[in-house]
Amino acid sequence: MIAEFLIFGLVGIVTGTMAGLFGVGGGLIIVPVMHFILTSNGLAESLAIPLSIGTALACIIVTSSSAAYSHYKKDSLSIKRFSQLTVGILIGAGFGSSFVINVESEILKTMLAIFVSIMAARLFINIKMPRATKEPNFLFFNISGGVIGYLSSIFGIGGGIFSVPLLKISGMEMKKAVGTGAACAFPIAVLSSTSYLLLGLNVEGLPDYTVGFIYLPGVFGIVIFSFFFAKVGANLAHKLNDKFLQFIFAAHLVPVAIYWFLK
């Protein structure tokens, strides 16, 4: 247990910093780490994956709120865009967990590997994102929020990997897109983690100290550090070059993709 808490603390430092830097919740790191720990302790794949995702989303509640508030204080958060996306997020986020519970674990691991690889490749290649010639309407952000919420709930992420590029396409500058993406991760995490909690309440074979599909030692061990380091990341986001930020983000996805391909 002590070794686990040390790992959780390190993950909290990394994910908190990433949340502040990129507007993501850190789920892409938390999920494989949790999966490795749980399966190493003998937990079945069918339980380890939803438990890892549910735990990651519970952590993102704290991490995203800390990062979003730090960006808000620096005036790099659009309340208007956050509100528009949240309407759809509240609808989409609750449904992704049902997909994870019912799909075969091997299929989900393959989906995770492919998804992370595509995201990393796009960032390394530096594909130029189109810019909207006029401001997208309210319905566009509602529908986009629903898709982001649904996919984020499946992959155990805060949605920043989707919302930040979307906001840039709509004409928002990078730092404000990051801040708004961090804020959007909060409703995604609240709705999705609640779904995982409820779906796992009557499931047998889960480890001690779990509530539904949420592993409490993992949550506490990670958020203690991620809460504070999200503020560090938010401060760094206002000092580092956008291209350098993009490279770091892409680089951290590579070992994650390798892990899911090998599992």
Phi and psi in degrees as a GROMACS rama.xvg file:
@    title "Ramachandran Plot"
@    xaxis  label "Phi"
@    yaxis  label "Psi"
@TYPE xy
-63.3994  -43.4572  ILE-2
-61.645  -38.9452  ALA-3
-61.5867  -45.3688  GLU-4
-64.18  -34.4563  PHE-5
-64.8382  -41.298  LEU-6
-65.3593  -43.952  ILE-7
-61.6347  -38.014  PHE-8
-63.5512  -43.6627  GLY-9
-63.44  -43.084  LEU-10
-61.9449  -39.1666  VAL-11
-62.0645  -40.248  GLY-12
-63.2826  -46.8488  ILE-13
-66.4039  -49.3343  VAL-14
-69.5259  -34.7975  THR-15
-63.0844  -45.5  GLY-16
-62.7555  -42.6873  THR-17
-63.8553  -37.1281  MET-18
-62.6553  -43.8601  ALA-19
-70.1107  -36.0154  GLY-20
-72.2205  -43.56  LEU-21
-117.893  -4.25361  PHE-22
75.7134  18.11  GLY-23
-104.721  162.337  VAL-24
-89.3814  -12.2531  GLY-25
92.5059  3.95147  GLY-26
-62.326  -29.594  GLY-27
-64.2049  -23.0415  LEU-28
-94.3256  -43.9163  ILE-29
-61.2288  -43.4222  ILE-30
-60.7921  -51.4314  VAL-31
-65.6806  -33.8239  PRO-32
-65.7876  -46.1817  VAL-33
-62.4008  -41.8015  MET-34
-61.0286  -43.085  HIS-35
-62.6035  -45.8521  PHE-36
-64.4422  -45.8717  ILE-37
-67.7018  -43.57  LEU-38
-71.6048  -31.3864  THR-39
-64.6615  -27.8018  SER-40
-87.4954  7.62062  ASN-41
92.854  7.63847  GLY-42
-75.2226  138.882  LEU-43
-64.2804  146.913  ALA-44
-55.4278  -40.4727  GLU-45
-62.3461  -22.7594  SER-46
-100.754  -33.68  LEU-47
-64.6185  -40.0825  ALA-48
-68.1129  -53.6129  ILE-49
-63.5594  -32.4089  PRO-50
-67.8441  -38.4563  LEU-51
-65.5192  -44.1315  SER-52
-68.1812  -44.9382  ILE-53
-61.3542  -40.2298  GLY-54
-65.2976  -43.1949  THR-55
-60.0805  -43.9832  ALA-56
-66.9243  -35.3008  LEU-57
-65.0998  -38.8764  ALA-58
-63.4289  -37.3798  CYS-59
-65.6499  -25.343  ILE-60
-55.2662  -47.3306  ILE-61
-75.251  -47.0598  VAL-62
-60.7632  -45.7848  THR-63
-67.6122  -38.3673  SER-64
-65.4473  -39.5441  SER-65
-65.6527  -46.4544  SER-66
-65.1569  -43.1806  ALA-67
-63.0537  -42.0217  ALA-68
-65.5063  -38.7796  TYR-69
-62.6117  -41.6023  SER-70
-69.2932  -35.6628  HIS-71
-61.3897  -42.1359  TYR-72
-64.4052  -25.0619  LYS-73
-95.2924  10.8869  LYS-74
59.3574  37.0364  ASP-75
-120.189  47.291  SER-76
-146.729  124.446  LEU-77
-92.9724  108.178  SER-78
-63.1393  -36.9234  ILE-79
-61.7464  -50.5452  LYS-80
-67.5364  -38.8425  ARG-81
-59.1085  -44.6869  PHE-82
-64.6422  -42.0976  SER-83
-64.5567  -42.953  GLN-84
-70.9236  -34.1539  LEU-85
-64.2715  -32.1001  THR-86
-55.2375  -47.7634  VAL-87
-73.2122  -38.0546  GLY-88
-58.084  -41.6707  ILE-89
-62.6482  -25.9771  LEU-90
-85.3953  -46.4132  ILE-91
-75.5195  -34.7328  GLY-92
-65.214  -30.1727  ALA-93
-75.4877  -14.1385  GLY-94
-95.0864  -25.1618  PHE-95
-61.7272  -34.3908  GLY-96
-62.4447  -35.7527  SER-97
-63.3461  -35.9929  SER-98
-63.6026  -45.9558  PHE-99
-61.869  -40.7086  VAL-100
-65.5238  -32.3506  ILE-101
-97.8505  -16.3833  ASN-102
-87.0085  151.938  VAL-103
-66.1585  142.048  GLU-104
-61.1964  -36.8649  SER-105
-64.6526  -38.6018  GLU-106
-65.0941  -42.9068  ILE-107
-66.1858  -40.0148  LEU-108
-63.4712  -39.1888  LYS-109
-64.3808  -41.4826  THR-110
-60.9653  -43.3748  MET-111
-62.2963  -44.5329  LEU-112
-61.914  -46.7081  ALA-113
-66.2232  -44.0694  ILE-114
-59.0564  -50.4026  PHE-115
-64.6825  -38.6177  VAL-116
-63.0117  -43.856  SER-117
-62.9477  -42.1916  ILE-118
-63.5461  -43.262  MET-119
-65.2889  -44.2227  ALA-120
-61.9938  -41.7075  ALA-121
-62.0159  -38.8872  ARG-122
-73.8496  -39.7925  LEU-123
-66.7104  -42.0774  PHE-124
-69.8761  -23.7006  ILE-125
61.9996  52.4357  ASN-126
-63.7759  129.584  ILE-127
-69.7843  123.977  LYS-128
-84.1713  135.752  MET-129
-66.9464  157.286  PRO-130
-115.548  136.676  ARG-131
-66.142  135.287  ALA-132
-75.371  -22.9971  THR-133
-142.409  160.601  LYS-134
-64.0531  124.46  GLU-135
-59.4743  152.127  PRO-136
-84.0536  176.039  ASN-137
-59.453  -41.8374  PHE-138
-63.2397  -37.2014  LEU-139
-57.8292  -46.1094  PHE-140
-72.7262  -31.9598  PHE-141
-62.7164  -49.8838  ASN-142
-64.8498  -44.2989  ILE-143
-59.433  -41.0683  SER-144
-61.8126  -38.8274  GLY-145
-63.2908  -44.0021  GLY-146
-65.3937  -44.2521  VAL-147
-61.4751  -44.606  ILE-148
-62.1003  -42.0755  GLY-149
-66.3056  -50.0639  TYR-150
-66.1185  -36.7609  LEU-151
-65.3076  -37.0878  SER-152
-67.0313  -33.4382  SER-153
-70.4977  -43.8507  ILE-154
-92.7607  -3.79149  PHE-155
71.6207  38.6406  GLY-156
-123.716  168.436  ILE-157
-85.0414  -6.18782  GLY-158
92.1093  -4.30727  GLY-159
-62.3367  -28.8851  GLY-160
-67.0967  -19.819  ILE-161
-100.109  -46.2102  PHE-162
-70.6439  -36.1039  SER-163
-64.6464  -49.4763  VAL-164
-60.6398  -38.2033  PRO-165
-60.133  -44.937  LEU-166
-67.4923  -34.9488  LEU-167
-65.2794  -41.9165  LYS-168
-59.5877  -37.6138  ILE-169
-73.8416  -5.15827  SER-170
111.332  3.51326  GLY-171
-83.9508  141.659  MET-172
-73.4754  156.963  GLU-173
-55.2599  -50.3595  MET-174
-63.7607  -38.3335  LYS-175
-72.0821  -33.3821  LYS-176
-64.6398  -39.8672  ALA-177
-63.6478  -45.832  VAL-178
-63.2476  -41.7242  GLY-179
-69.8678  -37.6106  THR-180
-62.5255  -38.8384  GLY-181
-62.9184  -39.7826  ALA-182
-66.5482  -39.0732  ALA-183
-65.1413  -25.7134  CYS-184
-65.8089  -25.5335  ALA-185
-65.4582  -55.2479  PHE-186
-63.6823  -33.2002  PRO-187
-59.5318  -48.252  ILE-188
-66.9795  -40.8976  ALA-189
-62.9941  -50.9925  VAL-190
-66.0139  -45.685  LEU-191
-69.1503  -44.5767  SER-192
-66.2936  -33.6413  SER-193
-63.1723  -40.0511  THR-194
-63.1329  -44.6575  SER-195
-65.2588  -36.6623  TYR-196
-62.5047  -48.573  LEU-197
-67.2267  -40.6726  LEU-198
-67.8881  -22.6811  LEU-199
-100.968  2.878  GLY-200
-61.9919  -38.4694  LEU-201
-105.493  15.5739  ASN-202
-83.594  132.424  VAL-203
-91.8266  154.302  GLU-204
92.8401  2.47189  GLY-205
-77.0685  154.505  LEU-206
-66.2627  167.9  PRO-207
-63.0987  157.237  ASP-208
65.8898  33.7526  TYR-209
-113.794  149.187  THR-210
-123.945  106.597  VAL-211
61.8062  -137.48  GLY-212
-94.7964  46.1788  PHE-213
-131.471  122.862  ILE-214
-94.8203  105.424  TYR-215
-61.4555  -41.3576  LEU-216
-57.73  -38.4872  PRO-217
-64.8275  -42.7084  GLY-218
-62.3972  -52.8062  VAL-219
-65.3931  -41.9738  PHE-220
-62.9247  -34.6094  GLY-221
-82.3695  -47.0828  ILE-222
-70.4964  -26.3076  VAL-223
-55.2159  -39.0139  ILE-224
-92.7222  -38.1363  PHE-225
-65.0344  -33.0476  SER-226
-58.3011  -45.5367  PHE-227
-77.5969  -38.0573  PHE-228
-77.1562  -15.9145  PHE-229
-63.7457  -35.1727  ALA-230
-68.4438  -37.794  LYS-231
-62.0792  -45.1023  VAL-232
-62.3603  -40.972  GLY-233
-62.7784  -38.8734  ALA-234
-66.3483  -40.5736  ASN-235
-65.4823  -35.0792  LEU-236
-59.4189  -26.6734  ALA-237
-90.3914  0.139499  HIS-238
-116.061  -25.1827  LYS-239
-93.9254  152.452  LEU-240
-66.6775  141.865  ASN-241
-59.1134  -41.198  ASP-242
-66.6702  -37.4692  LYS-243
-66.8487  -40.6692  PHE-244
-59.8141  -42.7468  LEU-245
-63.5899  -40.8526  GLN-246
-63.8794  -44.314  PHE-247
-61.4662  -42.8955  ILE-248
-62.0841  -44.1972  PHE-249
-64.3296  -42.4432  ALA-250
-63.0267  -36.1426  ALA-251
-74.0828  -14.9235  HIS-252
-80.9605  -23.0173  LEU-253
-59.8949  -54.2316  VAL-254
-63.2253  -29.5032  PRO-255
-64.7036  -46.4432  VAL-256
-62.1195  -42.9596  ALA-257
-60.3876  -42.0165  ILE-258
-58.3122  -48.5501  TYR-259
-69.5217  -32.763  TRP-260
-67.6046  -37.7725  PHE-261
-76.3708  -27.5783  LEU-262
